[in-house]
Amino acid sequence: MSEQKKPWEQSWNQPAGTSVSTQNKKPWEHNWNGNLEPEVEKSKGFGGHVRDISASLAAGAASLPDVAIGIGDILTGGAVGKTVEDSGLYTPGSGREYWADKKTDQAKAQSQKFSDAEGIIDKTKVALTNPTLITNTVAESLPTMVAGGLVGRGLSTATKGAISPLVGGALGEGTVMAGSQAESIRQQTDDGLLNGNQVAASVATGALGTLFGLAGGAVAKKFGFGDIDSMMASGPNANQITGEISKIPLKNIPKKVIYGALSEGLLEELPQSAQEQVLQNYALNKDLMDGVDDAIVMGALAGMTMGGAASGLNVQSHNQRYNAQEQFNVEQQAAQQAQETQTMRDAQSQLFGGEVPDPVLDPSKLNPFSDNALLASPIIDMNRLEAADGNPRYDNGINFQAPNIE
């Protein structure tokens, strides 16, 4: 049985100590010291990057039948996978291997260098100095993530929303992990079947993956940054996205991208990848820590990349959507004010028995010092200013007492 290896674990059938290309080399260009350090890589160029990304996406898509077969393996102890393999119609794992072999020589050398590195620190250095390792891993993960999202959406739809996108996304992700694990283990067994412990390990992989997905999604929801599994399960909702984005201050976007990267990388992908590798080792009676370093490093870095991308999704259009929401609010308020004004005018028209004219207000006439100001024309009633005794008085009842001047 062929082992279903992850992208960074592929040896690409290179003999030990052999570089990617050793043909037509002059004697002084060979590596005669016996070290396994790969030769200096040439730039892939734009076409090479496109080729690697395309091959990674195709490899991920080619693994989807294996996930479906793996779910059947869990229910039948591996009989589904063995039947398919024995039929000769399809060899599980072959599609993924075919597309992985279509990557550039530089990508293969990067994967080999990552696999040869010792320990988490060295592997992290290799991955960070060869970032296309991370992007290729992310590209290969996308098809299965979409499949998990579709499972989550199906659960949410079937239950009429009783299962939220958060829970649905985690369940979908766990289902895909369980199927992938089961078929990967089955391909490495001697009889091509699964025993009880191997089935249990596959189910546990899915269950733990669901729990870690729920934890990461809950943290993302609490702090307001994106969780890619929940987004896959919820599907596009333009009104909801616009409303949520309009609540996010622009200055907080970089912070939320960082938080999303940490959440997806450290809270989800890292423990998921680690437990998946440990349980696979347990099912195959291997050293439990075999390959765990690779899973931790690449799982965390790929998860951080996906988490940051999910949190930064639609960030570039943040201003446009925010302004659109603000414009909508202004127009709504204006329409409401116009409606209230019309209602008041209708009431006045009914009250006064006719059409109410629009008042015209000339601000210049409100200034008493203006040439156009209205002049006061007071009417003075002299009888009211003079009392019976001939003394002036005020209307307020306070009598004026004339001073006695001698």
Kinemage of the C-alpha trace (Angstrom):
@kinemage 1
@onewidth
@group {chain A} dominant
@subgroup {mainchain}
@vectorlist {calphas} color= white
{ca met a 1} P 0.000 0.000 0.000
{ca ser a 2} L 1.252 3.432 -0.827
{ca glu a 3} L 1.391 5.954 1.960
{ca gln a 4} L -0.617 9.127 1.418
{ca lys a 5} L 1.981 11.739 2.265
{ca lys a 6} L 1.447 15.404 2.856
{ca pro a 7} L 3.032 17.909 0.437
{ca trp a 8} L 6.037 18.631 2.625
{ca glu a 9} L 6.706 14.927 3.208
{ca gln a 10} L 7.156 13.978 -0.440
{ca ser a 11} L 10.628 12.651 -1.267
{ca trp a 12} L 9.844 12.921 -5.021
{ca asn a 13} L 11.842 9.693 -5.625
{ca gln a 14} L 15.194 11.444 -5.358
{ca pro a 15} L 18.108 9.288 -4.221
{ca ala a 16} L 19.911 10.475 -1.108
{ca gly a 17} L 22.550 13.103 -1.775
{ca thr a 18} L 21.240 13.801 -5.252
{ca ser a 19} L 20.258 17.313 -6.238
{ca val a 20} L 17.263 18.207 -8.339
{ca ser a 21} L 19.306 18.274 -11.513
{ca thr a 22} L 22.821 16.794 -11.789
{ca gln a 23} L 23.043 16.320 -15.527
{ca asn a 24} L 25.740 18.015 -17.608
{ca lys a 25} L 27.567 19.300 -14.539
{ca lys a 26} L 31.277 19.988 -14.587
{ca pro a 27} L 33.383 18.251 -11.911
{ca trp a 28} L 33.799 21.408 -9.830
{ca glu a 29} L 30.026 21.958 -9.811
{ca his a 30} L 29.197 18.678 -8.051
{ca asn a 31} L 28.675 18.384 -4.315
{ca trp a 32} L 31.575 16.088 -3.354
{ca asn a 33} L 31.429 16.610 0.424
{ca gly a 34} L 28.564 14.198 0.913
{ca asn a 35} L 26.192 16.763 2.436
{ca leu a 36} L 22.517 16.584 1.573
{ca glu a 37} L 22.143 20.334 1.104
{ca pro a 38} L 20.316 21.032 -2.134
{ca glu a 39} L 21.932 23.121 -4.783
{ca val a 40} L 21.118 26.797 -5.028
{ca glu a 41} L 17.670 27.059 -6.536
{ca lys a 42} L 16.952 29.138 -9.542
{ca ser a 43} L 13.948 31.406 -9.629
{ca lys a 44} L 10.749 29.685 -10.702
{ca gly a 45} L 9.543 32.719 -12.545
{ca phe a 46} L 5.900 33.650 -12.844
{ca gly a 47} L 5.106 30.582 -14.914
{ca gly a 48} L 6.664 28.305 -12.313
{ca his a 49} L 4.583 29.785 -9.523
{ca val a 50} L 1.417 29.403 -11.571
{ca arg a 51} L 2.349 25.812 -12.321
{ca asp a 52} L 2.923 24.970 -8.648
{ca ile a 53} L -0.270 26.625 -7.450
{ca ser a 54} L -2.288 24.943 -10.196
{ca ala a 55} L -0.768 21.541 -9.433
{ca ser a 56} L -1.461 22.040 -5.718
{ca leu a 57} L -5.101 22.911 -6.343
{ca ala a 58} L -5.463 19.917 -8.658
{ca ala a 59} L -3.834 17.617 -6.103
{ca gly a 60} L -6.269 18.824 -3.451
{ca ala a 61} L -9.225 18.292 -5.764
{ca ala a 62} L -7.932 14.820 -6.683
{ca ser a 63} L -7.956 13.858 -2.999
{ca leu a 64} L -11.706 14.476 -2.633
{ca pro a 65} L -12.647 10.985 -3.898
{ca asp a 66} L -10.326 9.559 -1.235
{ca val a 67} L -12.224 11.501 1.449
{ca ala a 68} L -15.528 10.027 0.264
{ca ile a 69} L -13.997 6.549 0.139
{ca gly a 70} L -12.598 7.085 3.642
{ca ile a 71} L -16.039 7.837 5.050
{ca gly a 72} L -17.189 4.547 3.569
{ca asp a 73} L -14.120 2.846 5.060
{ca ile a 74} L -15.162 3.967 8.539
{ca leu a 75} L -18.564 2.349 8.080
{ca thr a 76} L -17.237 -0.870 6.512
{ca gly a 77} L -13.835 -1.389 8.116
{ca gly a 78} L -12.018 -0.398 4.922
{ca ala a 79} L -14.015 -2.673 2.608
{ca val a 80} L -15.069 0.226 0.373
{ca gly a 81} L -11.517 1.353 -0.267
{ca lys a 82} L -10.248 -2.175 -0.846
{ca thr a 83} L -13.090 -2.937 -3.262
{ca val a 84} L -12.383 0.215 -5.259
{ca glu a 85} L -8.668 -0.541 -5.347
{ca asp a 86} L -9.130 -4.177 -6.328
{ca ser a 87} L -11.492 -3.223 -9.137
{ca gly a 88} L -8.655 -1.528 -11.003
{ca leu a 89} L -10.880 1.399 -11.928
{ca tyr a 90} L -9.225 3.764 -9.510
{ca thr a 91} L -6.274 3.584 -7.162
{ca pro a 92} L -6.908 5.739 -4.096
{ca gly a 93} L -4.175 8.324 -3.654
{ca ser a 94} L -2.929 8.081 -7.237
{ca gly a 95} L -4.572 11.296 -8.408
{ca arg a 96} L -2.960 13.342 -5.692
{ca glu a 97} L 0.447 11.813 -6.338
{ca tyr a 98} L 0.099 12.459 -10.079
{ca trp a 99} L -0.487 16.185 -9.626
{ca ala a 100} L 2.109 16.507 -6.892
{ca asp a 101} L 4.688 15.168 -9.338
{ca lys a 102} L 3.724 17.915 -11.817
{ca lys a 103} L 5.213 20.634 -9.610
{ca thr a 104} L 8.436 22.366 -10.566
{ca asp a 105} L 11.798 20.935 -9.581
{ca gln a 106} L 12.292 23.907 -7.273
{ca ala a 107} L 9.081 23.091 -5.395
{ca lys a 108} L 10.162 19.485 -5.024
{ca ala a 109} L 13.557 20.575 -3.724
{ca gln a 110} L 11.894 22.889 -1.205
{ca ser a 111} L 9.723 20.046 0.070
{ca gln a 112} L 12.749 17.780 0.365
{ca lys a 113} L 14.683 20.444 2.241
{ca phe a 114} L 11.777 20.900 4.642
{ca ser a 115} L 11.522 17.153 5.196
{ca asp a 116} L 15.269 16.858 5.853
{ca ala a 117} L 15.352 19.702 8.397
{ca glu a 118} L 15.608 18.590 12.022
{ca gly a 119} L 13.289 19.952 14.683
{ca ile a 120} L 10.588 22.580 14.777
{ca ile a 121} L 12.954 25.560 14.675
{ca asp a 122} L 14.894 24.406 11.608
{ca lys a 123} L 11.730 23.403 9.790
{ca thr a 124} L 10.183 26.790 10.563
{ca lys a 125} L 13.252 28.522 9.135
{ca val a 126} L 13.030 26.474 5.941
{ca ala a 127} L 9.321 27.198 5.558
{ca leu a 128} L 9.689 30.929 6.163
{ca thr a 129} L 12.610 31.230 3.741
{ca asn a 130} L 10.603 29.287 1.150
{ca pro a 131} L 7.133 30.818 1.501
{ca thr a 132} L 5.792 29.069 -1.572
{ca leu a 133} L 5.885 25.899 0.506
{ca ile a 134} L 3.171 27.484 2.637
{ca thr a 135} L 1.113 28.854 -0.234
{ca asn a 136} L 1.216 25.520 -2.052
{ca thr a 137} L 0.034 23.758 1.106
{ca val a 138} L -2.808 26.251 1.456
{ca ala a 139} L -3.776 25.786 -2.193
{ca glu a 140} L -3.860 22.028 -1.763
{ca ser a 141} L -6.069 22.383 1.319
{ca leu a 142} L -8.650 24.629 -0.334
{ca pro a 143} L -10.688 21.927 -2.148
{ca thr a 144} L -11.170 19.894 1.029
{ca met a 145} L -12.039 23.058 2.930
{ca val a 146} L -14.703 23.857 0.357
{ca ala a 147} L -16.012 20.300 0.685
{ca gly a 148} L -16.197 20.677 4.467
{ca gly a 149} L -18.004 23.977 4.025
{ca leu a 150} L -20.560 22.356 1.724
{ca val a 151} L -21.172 19.643 4.314
{ca gly a 152} L -21.678 22.336 6.956
{ca arg a 153} L -24.090 24.282 4.749
{ca gly a 154} L -25.994 21.088 4.016
{ca leu a 155} L -26.390 20.395 7.734
{ca ser a 156} L -27.516 23.952 8.402
{ca thr a 157} L -30.026 23.850 5.545
{ca ala a 158} L -31.345 20.415 6.479
{ca thr a 159} L -31.981 21.533 10.054
{ca lys a 160} L -33.491 24.869 8.905
{ca gly a 161} L -30.838 26.873 10.701
{ca ala a 162} L -30.865 24.871 13.938
{ca ile a 163} L -27.202 24.110 13.248
{ca ser a 164} L -25.407 27.453 13.017
{ca pro a 165} L -22.682 28.138 10.438
{ca leu a 166} L -20.112 27.953 13.253
{ca val a 167} L -21.188 24.473 14.315
{ca gly a 168} L -21.832 23.375 10.740
{ca gly a 169} L -18.388 24.502 9.602
{ca ala a 170} L -16.702 22.612 12.446
{ca leu a 171} L -18.754 19.452 11.780
{ca gly a 172} L -17.995 19.629 8.068
{ca glu a 173} L -14.296 20.043 8.727
{ca gly a 174} L -14.303 17.128 11.175
{ca thr a 175} L -16.125 14.898 8.688
{ca val a 176} L -13.555 15.586 5.977
{ca met a 177} L -10.680 14.994 8.411
{ca ala a 178} L -12.144 11.668 9.511
{ca gly a 179} L -12.605 10.428 5.941
{ca ser a 180} L -9.146 11.551 4.859
{ca gln a 181} L -7.547 9.926 7.894
{ca ala a 182} L -9.357 6.621 7.406
{ca glu a 183} L -8.326 6.252 3.773
{ca ser a 184} L -4.766 7.383 4.480
{ca ile a 185} L -4.440 4.731 7.196
{ca arg a 186} L -6.055 2.037 5.029
{ca gln a 187} L -3.585 2.676 2.205
{ca gln a 188} L -0.742 1.824 4.598
{ca thr a 189} L -2.151 -1.404 6.081
{ca asp a 190} L -0.940 -4.807 4.905
{ca asp a 191} L -4.396 -6.195 4.132
{ca gly a 192} L -5.883 -2.985 2.788
{ca leu a 193} L -8.547 -2.962 5.515
{ca leu a 194} L -9.093 -1.225 8.845
{ca asn a 195} L -9.282 -2.866 12.254
{ca gly a 196} L -11.246 -1.542 15.214
{ca asn a 197} L -8.435 0.616 16.567
{ca gln a 198} L -7.830 2.170 13.157
{ca val a 199} L -11.506 3.002 12.704
{ca ala a 200} L -11.572 4.483 16.207
{ca ala a 201} L -8.481 6.576 15.437
{ca ser a 202} L -10.159 7.931 12.304
{ca val a 203} L -13.349 8.821 14.171
{ca ala a 204} L -11.319 10.423 16.965
{ca thr a 205} L -9.473 12.499 14.368
{ca gly a 206} L -12.762 13.895 13.110
{ca ala a 207} L -14.169 14.439 16.607
{ca leu a 208} L -11.094 16.296 17.850
{ca gly a 209} L -10.916 18.261 14.627
{ca thr a 210} L -14.520 19.360 15.184
{ca leu a 211} L -13.789 20.426 18.771
{ca phe a 212} L -10.732 22.433 17.769
{ca gly a 213} L -12.706 23.979 14.923
{ca leu a 214} L -15.479 24.978 17.337
{ca ala a 215} L -12.960 26.506 19.733
{ca gly a 216} L -11.251 28.522 17.027
{ca gly a 217} L -14.558 29.618 15.519
{ca ala a 218} L -15.915 30.677 18.917
{ca val a 219} L -12.828 32.790 19.595
{ca ala a 220} L -13.082 34.351 16.144
{ca lys a 221} L -16.760 35.184 16.691
{ca lys a 222} L -16.157 36.629 20.154
{ca phe a 223} L -13.405 38.982 19.044
{ca gly a 224} L -14.916 39.827 15.679
{ca phe a 225} L -12.454 38.402 13.154
{ca gly a 226} L -13.068 35.916 10.372
{ca asp a 227} L -13.090 32.141 10.682
{ca ile a 228} L -12.674 30.513 7.308
{ca asp a 229} L -14.585 27.325 8.165
{ca ser a 230} L -17.625 29.275 9.381
{ca met a 231} L -17.458 31.470 6.278
{ca met a 232} L -17.388 28.389 4.050
{ca ala a 233} L -20.398 26.923 5.854
{ca ser a 234} L -22.451 30.120 5.959
{ca gly a 235} L -21.987 30.988 2.302
{ca pro a 236} L -22.189 34.484 0.824
{ca asn a 237} L -24.679 36.897 2.373
{ca ala a 238} L -24.116 40.381 0.986
{ca asn a 239} L -26.345 42.222 3.463
{ca gln a 240} L -24.852 40.481 6.466
{ca ile a 241} L -21.294 41.034 5.248
{ca thr a 242} L -21.951 44.718 4.557
{ca gly a 243} L -23.542 45.212 7.953
{ca glu a 244} L -20.757 43.484 9.843
{ca ile a 245} L -17.976 45.209 7.939
{ca ser a 246} L -19.543 48.621 8.483
{ca lys a 247} L -19.182 48.070 12.219
{ca ile a 248} L -15.427 47.522 12.026
{ca pro a 249} L -13.323 50.669 12.389
{ca leu a 250} L -10.754 50.902 9.624
{ca lys a 251} L -7.923 51.300 12.139
{ca asn a 252} L -8.759 47.890 13.663
{ca ile a 253} L -8.514 45.906 10.434
{ca pro a 254} L -4.785 45.045 10.633
{ca lys a 255} L -5.260 43.944 14.244
{ca lys a 256} L -8.155 41.680 13.289
{ca val a 257} L -6.131 40.155 10.447
{ca ile a 258} L -3.374 39.291 12.923
{ca tyr a 259} L -5.831 37.889 15.452
{ca gly a 260} L -7.486 35.812 12.738
{ca ala a 261} L -4.131 34.403 11.678
{ca leu a 262} L -3.238 33.452 15.250
{ca ser a 263} L -6.644 31.925 15.887
{ca glu a 264} L -6.702 29.781 12.749
{ca gly a 265} L -3.021 28.851 12.979
{ca leu a 266} L -2.489 28.238 16.694
{ca leu a 267} L -5.972 27.347 17.943
{ca glu a 268} L -7.151 25.229 15.021
{ca glu a 269} L -4.667 24.023 12.426
{ca leu a 270} L -1.729 23.401 14.755
{ca pro a 271} L -3.565 21.094 17.213
{ca gln a 272} L -5.601 19.544 14.410
{ca ser a 273} L -2.505 18.668 12.389
{ca ala a 274} L -0.649 17.400 15.445
{ca gln a 275} L -3.446 15.164 16.725
{ca glu a 276} L -4.092 13.871 13.216
{ca gln a 277} L -0.463 12.774 12.875
{ca val a 278} L -0.315 11.284 16.382
{ca leu a 279} L -3.500 9.260 15.864
{ca gln a 280} L -2.275 8.029 12.479
{ca asn a 281} L 0.965 6.884 14.089
{ca tyr a 282} L -1.031 5.121 16.814
{ca ala a 283} L -3.225 3.352 14.261
{ca leu a 284} L -0.162 2.125 12.335
{ca asn a 285} L 1.884 1.192 15.427
{ca lys a 286} L 4.525 3.825 14.690
{ca asp a 287} L 6.370 6.128 17.046
{ca leu a 288} L 3.690 8.558 18.179
{ca met a 289} L 5.912 11.581 17.507
{ca asp a 290} L 6.963 10.489 14.018
{ca gly a 291} L 6.329 13.385 11.610
{ca val a 292} L 4.665 15.537 14.278
{ca asp a 293} L 7.242 18.312 13.843
{ca asp a 294} L 6.336 18.595 10.165
{ca ala a 295} L 2.624 18.677 10.967
{ca ile a 296} L 3.013 21.301 13.696
{ca val a 297} L 5.128 23.698 11.651
{ca met a 298} L 3.308 23.497 8.353
{ca gly a 299} L -0.112 23.219 9.961
{ca ala a 300} L 0.476 26.359 12.027
{ca leu a 301} L 1.969 28.413 9.181
{ca ala a 302} L -0.636 27.356 6.633
{ca gly a 303} L -3.394 27.972 9.186
{ca met a 304} L -2.086 31.439 9.957
{ca thr a 305} L -2.041 32.217 6.250
{ca met a 306} L -5.622 31.069 5.800
{ca gly a 307} L -6.806 32.765 8.984
{ca gly a 308} L -5.228 36.067 8.031
{ca ala a 309} L -6.751 35.837 4.576
{ca ala a 310} L -10.194 35.062 5.998
{ca ser a 311} L -10.035 37.981 8.422
{ca gly a 312} L -8.757 40.281 5.702
{ca leu a 313} L -11.422 39.184 3.249
{ca asn a 314} L -13.244 42.216 1.840
{ca val a 315} L -10.840 44.546 3.665
{ca gln a 316} L -9.862 46.197 0.382
{ca ser a 317} L -13.497 47.130 -0.210
{ca his a 318} L -14.062 48.159 3.403
{ca asn a 319} L -14.224 51.883 2.689
{ca gln a 320} L -16.546 51.428 -0.245
{ca arg a 321} L -18.965 49.249 1.687
{ca tyr a 322} L -18.769 51.433 4.753
{ca asn a 323} L -19.574 54.537 2.679
{ca ala a 324} L -22.391 52.698 0.941
{ca gln a 325} L -23.887 51.803 4.299
{ca glu a 326} L -23.542 55.384 5.535
{ca gln a 327} L -25.132 56.731 2.339
{ca phe a 328} L -28.006 54.305 2.759
{ca asn a 329} L -28.548 55.529 6.326
{ca val a 330} L -28.546 59.184 5.215
{ca glu a 331} L -31.027 58.514 2.417
{ca gln a 332} L -33.248 56.576 4.796
{ca gln a 333} L -33.272 59.459 7.285
{ca ala a 334} L -34.025 61.992 4.521
{ca ala a 335} L -36.926 59.881 3.279
{ca gln a 336} L -38.302 59.610 6.795
{ca gln a 337} L -38.085 63.386 7.320
{ca ala a 338} L -39.803 64.045 3.993
{ca gln a 339} L -42.595 61.693 4.962
{ca glu a 340} L -43.047 63.409 8.339
{ca thr a 341} L -43.124 66.864 6.663
{ca gln a 342} L -45.743 65.742 4.173
{ca thr a 343} L -47.846 64.272 6.960
{ca met a 344} L -47.717 67.572 8.861
{ca arg a 345} L -48.668 69.587 5.748
{ca asp a 346} L -51.614 67.289 5.088
{ca ala a 347} L -52.826 67.812 8.651
{ca gln a 348} L -52.489 71.614 8.342
{ca ser a 349} L -54.342 71.611 5.032
{ca gln a 350} L -57.253 69.773 6.594
{ca leu a 351} L -57.203 72.102 9.599
{ca phe a 352} L -57.223 75.355 7.605
{ca gly a 353} L -59.472 74.080 4.863
{ca gly a 354} L -57.135 74.581 1.978
{ca glu a 355} L -53.630 74.346 0.671
{ca val a 356} L -50.995 75.587 3.100
{ca pro a 357} L -48.585 78.017 1.397
{ca asp a 358} L -44.873 77.513 1.820
{ca pro a 359} L -43.485 80.094 4.256
{ca val a 360} L -40.826 82.375 2.781
{ca leu a 361} L -38.342 83.734 5.271
{ca asp a 362} L -35.989 86.583 4.336
{ca pro a 363} L -33.046 86.355 6.766
{ca ser a 364} L -32.020 89.984 6.002
{ca lys a 365} L -35.209 91.267 7.598
{ca leu a 366} L -34.359 89.563 10.856
{ca asn a 367} L -31.401 91.910 11.435
{ca pro a 368} L -32.651 95.099 13.131
{ca phe a 369} L -29.666 97.060 11.779
{ca ser a 370} L -30.289 96.075 8.193
{ca asp a 371} L -31.692 98.533 5.681
{ca asn a 372} L -34.362 95.982 4.880
{ca ala a 373} L -35.316 95.435 8.494
{ca leu a 374} L -38.969 95.820 9.437
{ca leu a 375} L -39.611 99.124 11.233
{ca ala a 376} L -41.580 98.997 14.436
{ca ser a 377} L -44.741 101.122 14.545
{ca pro a 378} L -45.671 101.325 18.249
{ca ile a 379} L -49.098 102.641 19.258
{ca ile a 380} L -48.929 104.698 22.446
{ca asp a 381} L -52.035 105.286 24.546
{ca met a 382} L -51.239 108.480 26.438
{ca asn a 383} L -54.260 108.072 28.700
{ca arg a 384} L -52.759 104.945 30.131
{ca leu a 385} L -49.445 106.599 30.826
{ca glu a 386} L -50.881 109.415 32.994
{ca ala a 387} L -52.626 108.797 36.249
{ca ala a 388} L -55.393 110.876 37.748
{ca asp a 389} L -52.896 112.933 39.755
{ca gly a 390} L -50.973 113.821 36.608
{ca asn a 391} L -47.969 111.653 37.418
{ca pro a 392} L -46.696 109.072 34.836
{ca arg a 393} L -47.130 105.480 35.784
{ca tyr a 394} L -46.382 102.020 34.377
{ca asp a 395} L -48.879 99.426 33.269
{ca asn a 396} L -47.395 96.918 35.677
{ca gly a 397} L -48.855 98.801 38.594
{ca ile a 398} L -45.703 100.394 39.932
{ca asn a 399} L -46.368 104.131 40.297
{ca phe a 400} L -43.687 106.578 39.416
{ca gln a 401} L -42.871 109.105 42.129
{ca ala a 402} L -41.455 112.306 40.759
{ca pro a 403} L -38.446 113.530 42.658
{ca asn a 404} L -38.955 116.559 44.902
{ca ile a 405} L -36.495 119.105 43.616
{ca glu a 406} L -36.317 122.420 45.396
